[in-house]
Amino acid sequence: MKKIVILFLVFVCANLLAQTVTTLAGSGSHGFANGTGTAASFKYPDGVAVDESGNVYVADVENHLIRKITSAGVVTTFAGSGSKGSEDGTGTAASFILLYSPHHWR
């Protein structure tokens, strides 16, 4: 069940007072694609962080990337080459062996 929830509710913005759920980004299928809304895809999204401008950053674990989602739902690659590695760098010059959300560090 958890896998299905991750695939079909990839990233949602929930307005709990209005009890509405809206897909921010993600096609519901595994893959890699930058794009807007459901044109984008992820492979095992895990950790999520939000900055003061409302941008959402996602650890796209199996793609070895950190993805950025704007409040308009535009998904871009923020960091990572897409290949497993451990290189320091800016943007796509960086590479990651493993990306985990903080709950894995307990």
N, CA, C and O atoms as CSV, one atom per row, in Angstrom:
chain,resi,resn,atom,element,x,y,z
A,1,MET,N,N,0.824,-1.200,0.000
A,1,MET,CA,C,0.000,0.000,0.000
A,1,MET,C,C,0.861,1.254,0.000
A,1,MET,O,O,0.535,2.218,-0.693
A,2,LYS,N,N,1.954,1.267,0.760
A,2,LYS,CA,C,2.813,2.439,0.820
A,2,LYS,C,C,3.346,2.788,-0.558
A,2,LYS,O,O,3.403,3.965,-0.913
A,3,LYS,N,N,3.738,1.795,-1.340
A,3,LYS,CA,C,4.265,2.033,-2.688
A,3,LYS,C,C,3.214,2.691,-3.570
A,3,LYS,O,O,3.539,3.597,-4.337
A,4,ILE,N,N,1.994,2.265,-3.480
A,4,ILE,CA,C,0.913,2.847,-4.268
A,4,ILE,C,C,0.686,4.300,-3.869
A,4,ILE,O,O,0.490,5.156,-4.732
A,5,VAL,N,N,0.710,4.582,-2.582
A,5,VAL,CA,C,0.521,5.951,-2.110
A,5,VAL,C,C,1.621,6.843,-2.663
A,5,VAL,O,O,1.340,7.954,-3.114
A,6,ILE,N,N,2.870,6.381,-2.638
A,6,ILE,CA,C,3.985,7.168,-3.157
A,6,ILE,C,C,3.821,7.407,-4.648
A,6,ILE,O,O,4.084,8.512,-5.124
A,7,LEU,N,N,3.396,6.406,-5.392
A,7,LEU,CA,C,3.266,6.558,-6.837
A,7,LEU,C,C,2.119,7.478,-7.237
A,7,LEU,O,O,2.281,8.305,-8.134
A,8,PHE,N,N,0.976,7.351,-6.597
A,8,PHE,CA,C,-0.189,8.078,-7.048
A,8,PHE,C,C,-0.406,9.404,-6.327
A,8,PHE,O,O,-1.151,10.253,-6.817
A,9,LEU,N,N,0.211,9.590,-5.209
A,9,LEU,CA,C,0.143,10.868,-4.517
A,9,LEU,C,C,1.555,11.409,-4.379
A,9,LEU,O,O,1.976,11.824,-3.300
A,10,VAL,N,N,2.282,11.398,-5.496
A,10,VAL,CA,C,3.698,11.737,-5.489
A,10,VAL,C,C,3.947,12.993,-4.672
A,10,VAL,O,O,4.662,12.939,-3.671
A,11,PHE,N,N,3.393,14.087,-5.060
A,11,PHE,CA,C,3.526,15.324,-4.308
A,11,PHE,C,C,2.182,16.011,-4.326
A,11,PHE,O,O,1.646,16.334,-5.386
A,12,VAL,N,N,1.650,16.227,-3.159
A,12,VAL,CA,C,0.347,16.859,-3.085
A,12,VAL,C,C,0.399,18.058,-2.169
A,12,VAL,O,O,1.163,18.098,-1.205
A,13,CYS,N,N,-0.408,19.007,-2.481
A,13,CYS,CA,C,-0.623,20.141,-1.595
A,13,CYS,C,C,-2.009,19.931,-1.006
A,13,CYS,O,O,-3.001,19.871,-1.731
A,14,ALA,N,N,-2.065,19.824,0.274
A,14,ALA,CA,C,-3.354,19.577,0.906
A,14,ALA,C,C,-3.808,20.825,1.655
A,14,ALA,O,O,-3.079,21.355,2.493
A,15,ASN,N,N,-4.972,21.271,1.360
A,15,ASN,CA,C,-5.592,22.336,2.116
A,15,ASN,C,C,-6.529,21.636,3.084
A,15,ASN,O,O,-7.646,21.264,2.725
A,16,LEU,N,N,-6.058,21.458,4.327
A,16,LEU,CA,C,-6.805,20.656,5.283
A,16,LEU,C,C,-8.123,21.306,5.679
A,16,LEU,O,O,-9.089,20.605,5.980
A,17,LEU,N,N,-8.178,22.627,5.684
A,17,LEU,CA,C,-9.426,23.285,6.037
A,17,LEU,C,C,-10.489,23.060,4.971
A,17,LEU,O,O,-11.654,22.820,5.289
A,18,ALA,N,N,-10.091,23.138,3.714
A,18,ALA,CA,C,-11.042,22.920,2.627
A,18,ALA,C,C,-11.172,21.446,2.281
A,18,ALA,O,O,-12.054,21.062,1.514
A,19,GLN,N,N,-10.295,20.617,2.844
A,19,GLN,CA,C,-10.271,19.175,2.607
A,19,GLN,C,C,-10.126,18.848,1.126
A,19,GLN,O,O,-10.813,17.975,0.596
A,20,THR,N,N,-9.213,19.570,0.468
A,20,THR,CA,C,-8.932,19.290,-0.939
A,20,THR,C,C,-7.477,18.861,-1.082
A,20,THR,O,O,-6.606,19.295,-0.328
A,21,VAL,N,N,-7.241,18.015,-2.049
A,21,VAL,CA,C,-5.891,17.549,-2.350
A,21,VAL,C,C,-5.636,17.844,-3.823
A,21,VAL,O,O,-6.462,17.534,-4.681
A,22,THR,N,N,-4.483,18.447,-4.106
A,22,THR,CA,C,-4.123,18.806,-5.470
A,22,THR,C,C,-2.740,18.260,-5.779
A,22,THR,O,O,-1.825,18.407,-4.969
A,23,THR,N,N,-2.573,17.642,-6.917
A,23,THR,CA,C,-1.259,17.161,-7.328
A,23,THR,C,C,-0.409,18.345,-7.737
A,23,THR,O,O,-0.800,19.130,-8.601
A,24,LEU,N,N,0.749,18.474,-7.121
A,24,LEU,CA,C,1.684,19.541,-7.470
A,24,LEU,C,C,2.536,19.114,-8.656
A,24,LEU,O,O,2.717,19.877,-9.605
A,25,ALA,N,N,3.062,17.888,-8.601
A,25,ALA,CA,C,3.900,17.394,-9.696
A,25,ALA,C,C,4.006,15.883,-9.610
A,25,ALA,O,O,3.905,15.306,-8.527
A,26,GLY,N,N,4.208,15.256,-10.730
A,26,GLY,CA,C,4.410,13.812,-10.788
A,26,GLY,C,C,3.361,13.117,-11.619
A,26,GLY,O,O,2.168,13.405,-11.523
A,27,SER,N,N,3.832,12.192,-12.440
A,27,SER,CA,C,2.938,11.472,-13.351
A,27,SER,C,C,2.292,10.254,-12.704
A,27,SER,O,O,1.282,9.749,-13.193
A,28,GLY,N,N,2.883,9.778,-11.590
A,28,GLY,CA,C,2.395,8.543,-10.991
A,28,GLY,C,C,3.127,7.326,-11.515
A,28,GLY,O,O,2.878,6.210,-11.060
A,29,SER,N,N,4.032,7.526,-12.471
A,29,SER,CA,C,4.832,6.436,-13.022
A,29,SER,C,C,6.302,6.674,-12.707
A,29,SER,O,O,6.760,7.816,-12.665
A,30,HIS,N,N,7.036,5.588,-12.487
A,30,HIS,CA,C,8.473,5.695,-12.246
A,30,HIS,C,C,9.171,6.202,-13.493
A,30,HIS,O,O,8.818,5.822,-14.609
A,31,GLY,N,N,10.156,7.056,-13.304
A,31,GLY,CA,C,10.931,7.524,-14.436
A,31,GLY,C,C,11.661,8.797,-14.104
A,31,GLY,O,O,11.737,9.199,-12.943
A,32,PHE,N,N,12.199,9.434,-15.126
A,32,PHE,CA,C,12.830,10.730,-14.961
A,32,PHE,C,C,12.355,11.638,-16.078
A,32,PHE,O,O,12.565,11.361,-17.259
A,33,ALA,N,N,11.717,12.718,-15.688
A,33,ALA,CA,C,11.350,13.756,-16.652
A,33,ALA,C,C,11.158,15.058,-15.897
A,33,ALA,O,O,10.387,15.117,-14.939
A,34,ASN,N,N,11.858,16.104,-16.327
A,34,ASN,CA,C,11.553,17.439,-15.858
A,34,ASN,C,C,10.354,17.912,-16.647
A,34,ASN,O,O,10.141,17.477,-17.779
A,35,GLY,N,N,9.576,18.789,-16.067
A,35,GLY,CA,C,8.397,19.292,-16.764
A,35,GLY,C,C,7.455,19.931,-15.781
A,35,GLY,O,O,7.797,20.120,-14.614
A,36,THR,N,N,6.287,20.260,-16.237
A,36,THR,CA,C,5.284,20.910,-15.407
A,36,THR,C,C,4.178,19.925,-15.035
A,36,THR,O,O,3.654,19.204,-15.884
A,37,GLY,N,N,3.843,19.914,-13.761
A,37,GLY,CA,C,2.748,19.084,-13.277
A,37,GLY,C,C,2.947,17.609,-13.553
A,37,GLY,O,O,3.987,17.043,-13.216
A,38,THR,N,N,1.958,16.988,-14.162
A,38,THR,CA,C,2.009,15.550,-14.408
A,38,THR,C,C,2.932,15.167,-15.564
A,38,THR,O,O,3.092,13.980,-15.850
A,39,ALA,N,N,3.541,16.147,-16.232
A,39,ALA,CA,C,4.539,15.841,-17.262
A,39,ALA,C,C,5.862,15.408,-16.633
A,39,ALA,O,O,6.706,14.816,-17.305
A,40,ALA,N,N,6.041,15.702,-15.352
A,40,ALA,CA,C,7.268,15.326,-14.639
A,40,ALA,C,C,7.120,13.930,-14.050
A,40,ALA,O,O,6.012,13.477,-13.762
A,41,SER,N,N,8.261,13.251,-13.875
A,41,SER,CA,C,8.223,11.952,-13.202
A,41,SER,C,C,9.455,11.794,-12.322
A,41,SER,O,O,10.486,12.430,-12.540
A,42,PHE,N,N,9.319,10.934,-11.329
A,42,PHE,CA,C,10.330,10.683,-10.317
A,42,PHE,C,C,10.489,9.182,-10.149
A,42,PHE,O,O,9.607,8.414,-10.536
A,43,LYS,N,N,11.606,8.762,-9.576
A,43,LYS,CA,C,11.801,7.348,-9.271
A,43,LYS,C,C,12.174,7.234,-7.805
A,43,LYS,O,O,13.314,7.490,-7.420
A,44,TYR,N,N,11.216,6.852,-7.002
A,44,TYR,CA,C,11.316,6.739,-5.552
A,44,TYR,C,C,11.625,8.062,-4.872
A,44,TYR,O,O,12.675,8.206,-4.244
A,45,PRO,N,N,10.721,9.032,-4.991
A,45,PRO,CA,C,10.895,10.284,-4.249
A,45,PRO,C,C,10.816,10.003,-2.757
A,45,PRO,O,O,9.998,9.198,-2.313
A,46,ASP,N,N,11.667,10.666,-1.986
A,46,ASP,CA,C,11.682,10.378,-0.549
A,46,ASP,C,C,11.660,11.650,0.280
A,46,ASP,O,O,10.583,12.103,0.667
A,47,GLY,N,N,12.811,12.240,0.565
A,47,GLY,CA,C,12.865,13.411,1.435
A,47,GLY,C,C,12.305,14.643,0.747
A,47,GLY,O,O,12.484,14.834,-0.456
A,48,VAL,N,N,11.623,15.481,1.526
A,48,VAL,CA,C,11.030,16.694,1.001
A,48,VAL,C,C,11.369,17.854,1.929
A,48,VAL,O,O,11.300,17.717,3.151
A,49,ALA,N,N,11.738,19.004,1.345
A,49,ALA,CA,C,11.970,20.230,2.102
A,49,ALA,C,C,11.341,21.384,1.323
A,49,ALA,O,O,11.201,21.318,0.101
A,50,VAL,N,N,10.967,22.436,2.041
A,50,VAL,CA,C,10.335,23.599,1.419
A,50,VAL,C,C,11.099,24.840,1.855
A,50,VAL,O,O,11.421,24.993,3.033
A,51,ASP,N,N,11.397,25.744,0.891
A,51,ASP,CA,C,12.072,26.989,1.255
A,51,ASP,C,C,11.051,28.103,1.485
A,51,ASP,O,O,9.850,27.904,1.302
A,52,GLU,N,N,11.545,29.281,1.889
A,52,GLU,CA,C,10.627,30.376,2.229
A,52,GLU,C,C,9.878,30.928,1.023
A,52,GLU,O,O,8.884,31.634,1.189
A,53,SER,N,N,10.336,30.620,-0.181
A,53,SER,CA,C,9.633,31.054,-1.391
A,53,SER,C,C,8.562,30.061,-1.838
A,53,SER,O,O,7.842,30.313,-2.804
A,54,GLY,N,N,8.459,28.944,-1.144
A,54,GLY,CA,C,7.463,27.937,-1.489
A,54,GLY,C,C,7.948,26.883,-2.453
A,54,GLY,O,O,7.161,26.046,-2.895
A,55,ASN,N,N,9.232,26.899,-2.794
A,55,ASN,CA,C,9.793,25.844,-3.639
A,55,ASN,C,C,9.942,24.571,-2.828
A,55,ASN,O,O,10.310,24.614,-1.654
A,56,VAL,N,N,9.657,23.446,-3.447
A,56,VAL,CA,C,9.765,22.144,-2.793
A,56,VAL,C,C,10.979,21.433,-3.377
A,56,VAL,O,O,11.154,21.393,-4.594
A,57,TYR,N,N,11.820,20.871,-2.507
A,57,TYR,CA,C,13.001,20.120,-2.935
A,57,TYR,C,C,12.794,18.664,-2.560
A,57,TYR,O,O,12.407,18.356,-1.432
A,58,VAL,N,N,13.047,17.774,-3.496
A,58,VAL,CA,C,12.745,16.358,-3.310
A,58,VAL,C,C,13.988,15.519,-3.586
A,58,VAL,O,O,14.671,15.716,-4.591
A,59,ALA,N,N,14.275,14.581,-2.684
A,59,ALA,CA,C,15.319,13.590,-2.942
A,59,ALA,C,C,14.728,12.543,-3.870
A,59,ALA,O,O,13.887,11.743,-3.459
A,60,ASP,N,N,15.165,12.550,-5.110
A,60,ASP,CA,C,14.712,11.584,-6.118
A,60,ASP,C,C,15.709,10.427,-6.070
A,60,ASP,O,O,16.663,10.385,-6.846
A,61,VAL,N,N,15.478,9.502,-5.160
A,61,VAL,CA,C,16.457,8.513,-4.721
A,61,VAL,C,C,17.034,7.680,-5.859
A,61,VAL,O,O,18.253,7.652,-6.030
A,62,GLU,N,N,16.220,7.018,-6.623
A,62,GLU,CA,C,16.723,6.107,-7.656
A,62,GLU,C,C,17.292,6.831,-8.875
A,62,GLU,O,O,18.026,6.231,-9.661
A,63,ASN,N,N,16.966,8.101,-9.039
A,63,ASN,CA,C,17.566,8.886,-10.111
A,63,ASN,C,C,18.834,9.608,-9.646
A,63,ASN,O,O,19.521,10.237,-10.451
A,64,HIS,N,N,19.144,9.517,-8.348
A,64,HIS,CA,C,20.338,10.146,-7.766
A,64,HIS,C,C,20.346,11.651,-8.006
A,64,HIS,O,O,21.364,12.225,-8.394
A,65,LEU,N,N,19.194,12.283,-7.769
A,65,LEU,CA,C,19.029,13.711,-8.021
A,65,LEU,C,C,18.298,14.392,-6.883
A,65,LEU,O,O,17.570,13.750,-6.126
A,66,ILE,N,N,18.497,15.690,-6.767
A,66,ILE,CA,C,17.626,16.529,-5.951
A,66,ILE,C,C,16.851,17.369,-6.945
A,66,ILE,O,O,17.431,18.068,-7.776
A,67,ARG,N,N,15.532,17.293,-6.852
A,67,ARG,CA,C,14.659,17.979,-7.803
A,67,ARG,C,C,14.003,19.170,-7.117
A,67,ARG,O,O,13.729,19.127,-5.918
A,68,LYS,N,N,13.755,20.212,-7.865
A,68,LYS,CA,C,13.103,21.422,-7.368
A,68,LYS,C,C,11.747,21.544,-8.044
A,68,LYS,O,O,11.632,21.411,-9.262
A,69,ILE,N,N,10.721,21.798,-7.235
A,69,ILE,CA,C,9.376,22.008,-7.757
A,69,ILE,C,C,8.939,23.404,-7.341
A,69,ILE,O,O,8.872,23.699,-6.147
A,70,THR,N,N,8.641,24.262,-8.301
A,70,THR,CA,C,8.168,25.605,-7.978
A,70,THR,C,C,6.707,25.548,-7.557
A,70,THR,O,O,6.051,24.520,-7.721
A,71,SER,N,N,6.199,26.644,-7.018
A,71,SER,CA,C,4.793,26.681,-6.609
A,71,SER,C,C,3.855,26.537,-7.804
A,71,SER,O,O,2.680,26.211,-7.636
A,72,ALA,N,N,4.372,26.780,-9.016
A,72,ALA,CA,C,3.577,26.585,-10.239
A,72,ALA,C,C,3.648,25.140,-10.738
A,72,ALA,O,O,3.017,24.799,-11.738
A,73,GLY,N,N,4.422,24.281,-10.036
A,73,GLY,CA,C,4.499,22.873,-10.416
A,73,GLY,C,C,5.571,22.560,-11.444
A,73,GLY,O,O,5.579,21.466,-12.009
A,74,VAL,N,N,6.476,23.498,-11.701
A,74,VAL,CA,C,7.548,23.271,-12.670
A,74,VAL,C,C,8.676,22.506,-11.984
A,74,VAL,O,O,9.222,22.970,-10.983
A,75,VAL,N,N,9.024,21.343,-12.514
A,75,VAL,CA,C,10.056,20.478,-11.942
A,75,VAL,C,C,11.335,20.612,-12.761
A,75,VAL,O,O,11.323,20.489,-13.986
A,76,THR,N,N,12.445,20.869,-12.055
A,76,THR,CA,C,13.767,20.924,-12.682
A,76,THR,C,C,14.742,20.137,-11.816
A,76,THR,O,O,14.461,19.854,-10.651
A,77,THR,N,N,15.873,19.790,-12.385
A,77,THR,CA,C,16.931,19.144,-11.615
A,77,THR,C,C,17.715,20.233,-10.906
A,77,THR,O,O,18.294,21.107,-11.551
A,78,PHE,N,N,17.734,20.184,-9.582
A,78,PHE,CA,C,18.440,21.176,-8.773
A,78,PHE,C,C,19.901,20.774,-8.578
A,78,PHE,O,O,20.800,21.611,-8.652
A,79,ALA,N,N,20.126,19.491,-8.329
A,79,ALA,CA,C,21.488,19.001,-8.120
A,79,ALA,C,C,21.559,17.524,-8.452
A,79,ALA,O,O,20.595,16.778,-8.281
A,80,GLY,N,N,22.728,17.121,-8.932
A,80,GLY,CA,C,22.984,15.729,-9.234
A,80,GLY,C,C,23.146,15.487,-10.717
A,80,GLY,O,O,22.496,16.113,-11.554
A,81,SER,N,N,24.041,14.551,-11.013
A,81,SER,CA,C,24.318,14.216,-12.409
A,81,SER,C,C,23.364,13.157,-12.952
A,81,SER,O,O,23.254,12.972,-14.164
A,82,GLY,N,N,22.679,12.465,-12.048
A,82,GLY,CA,C,21.815,11.367,-12.463
A,82,GLY,C,C,22.522,10.023,-12.395
A,82,GLY,O,O,21.911,8.977,-12.614
A,83,SER,N,N,23.828,10.060,-12.087
A,83,SER,CA,C,24.617,8.837,-11.937
A,83,SER,C,C,25.078,8.708,-10.493
A,83,SER,O,O,25.352,9.707,-9.827
A,84,LYS,N,N,25.160,7.477,-10.015
A,84,LYS,CA,C,25.618,7.230,-8.658
A,84,LYS,C,C,27.071,7.683,-8.532
A,84,LYS,O,O,27.897,7.370,-9.390
A,85,GLY,N,N,27.384,8.417,-7.469
A,85,GLY,CA,C,28.747,8.888,-7.245
A,85,GLY,C,C,28.834,9.703,-5.977
A,85,GLY,O,O,27.863,9.803,-5.227
A,86,SER,N,N,29.984,10.281,-5.737
A,86,SER,CA,C,30.161,11.090,-4.522
A,86,SER,C,C,31.020,12.317,-4.824
A,86,SER,O,O,32.016,12.573,-4.148
A,87,GLU,N,N,30.627,13.055,-5.830
A,87,GLU,CA,C,31.365,14.245,-6.244
A,87,GLU,C,C,30.723,15.500,-5.675
A,87,GLU,O,O,29.518,15.711,-5.811
A,88,ASP,N,N,31.556,16.348,-5.024
A,88,ASP,CA,C,31.089,17.668,-4.639
A,88,ASP,C,C,30.980,18.501,-5.905
A,88,ASP,O,O,31.745,18.297,-6.847
A,89,GLY,N,N,30.052,19.423,-5.937
A,89,GLY,CA,C,29.920,20.279,-7.097
A,89,GLY,C,C,28.637,21.077,-7.022
A,89,GLY,O,O,27.826,20.895,-6.114
A,90,THR,N,N,28.466,21.945,-7.968
A,90,THR,CA,C,27.275,22.773,-8.057
A,90,THR,C,C,26.367,22.224,-9.142
A,90,THR,O,O,26.821,21.869,-10.229
A,91,GLY,N,N,25.090,22.160,-8.836
A,91,GLY,CA,C,24.112,21.707,-9.831
A,91,GLY,C,C,24.380,20.292,-10.306
A,91,GLY,O,O,24.542,19.379,-9.496
A,92,THR,N,N,24.425,20.110,-11.612
A,92,THR,CA,C,24.586,18.766,-12.172
A,92,THR,C,C,26.020,18.253,-12.089
A,92,THR,O,O,26.288,17.122,-12.495
A,93,ALA,N,N,26.948,19.060,-11.572
A,93,ALA,CA,C,28.324,18.590,-11.355
A,93,ALA,C,C,28.434,17.713,-10.108
A,93,ALA,O,O,29.414,16.987,-9.944
A,94,ALA,N,N,27.442,17.779,-9.241
A,94,ALA,CA,C,27.431,16.965,-8.016
A,94,ALA,C,C,26.885,15.576,-8.321
A,94,ALA,O,O,26.123,15.391,-9.269
A,95,SER,N,N,27.285,14.600,-7.502
A,95,SER,CA,C,26.694,13.262,-7.623
A,95,SER,C,C,26.524,12.676,-6.231
A,95,SER,O,O,27.247,13.029,-5.300
A,96,PHE,N,N,25.562,11.781,-6.106
A,96,PHE,CA,C,25.173,11.225,-4.820
A,96,PHE,C,C,25.155,9.709,-4.874
A,96,PHE,O,O,24.706,9.115,-5.855
A,97,ILE,N,N,25.652,9.085,-3.803
A,97,ILE,CA,C,25.557,7.630,-3.705
A,97,ILE,C,C,24.168,7.260,-3.214
A,97,ILE,O,O,23.476,6.452,-3.833
A,98,LEU,N,N,23.766,7.855,-2.100
A,98,LEU,CA,C,22.453,7.585,-1.520
A,98,LEU,C,C,21.817,8.893,-1.088
A,98,LEU,O,O,22.494,9.765,-0.545
A,99,LEU,N,N,20.543,9.032,-1.321
A,99,LEU,CA,C,19.777,10.172,-0.831
A,99,LEU,C,C,18.720,9.635,0.107
A,99,LEU,O,O,17.931,8.765,-0.261
A,100,TYR,N,N,18.707,10.152,1.314
A,100,TYR,CA,C,17.729,9.725,2.299
A,100,TYR,C,C,17.069,10.946,2.922
A,100,TYR,O,O,17.660,12.023,3.006
A,101,SER,N,N,15.858,10.756,3.347
A,101,SER,CA,C,15.210,11.794,4.118
A,101,SER,C,C,15.645,11.650,5.574
A,101,SER,O,O,16.145,10.595,5.965
A,102,PRO,N,N,15.467,12.681,6.371
A,102,PRO,CA,C,15.927,12.637,7.762
A,102,PRO,C,C,15.382,11.470,8.595
A,102,PRO,O,O,16.033,11.061,9.556
A,103,HIS,N,N,14.211,10.925,8.255
A,103,HIS,CA,C,13.658,9.829,9.058
A,103,HIS,C,C,14.543,8.594,9.002
A,103,HIS,O,O,14.435,7.733,9.875
A,104,HIS,N,N,15.415,8.476,8.006
A,104,HIS,CA,C,16.328,7.337,7.936
A,104,HIS,C,C,17.506,7.457,8.909
A,104,HIS,O,O,18.227,6.485,9.135
A,105,TRP,N,N,17.699,8.643,9.482
A,105,TRP,CA,C,18.859,8.884,10.339
A,105,TRP,C,C,18.582,8.587,11.797
A,105,TRP,O,O,19.484,8.739,12.621
A,106,ARG,N,N,17.410,8.181,12.148
A,106,ARG,CA,C,17.073,7.916,13.549
A,106,ARG,C,C,17.809,6.718,14.071
A,106,ARG,O,O,17.644,6.351,15.235
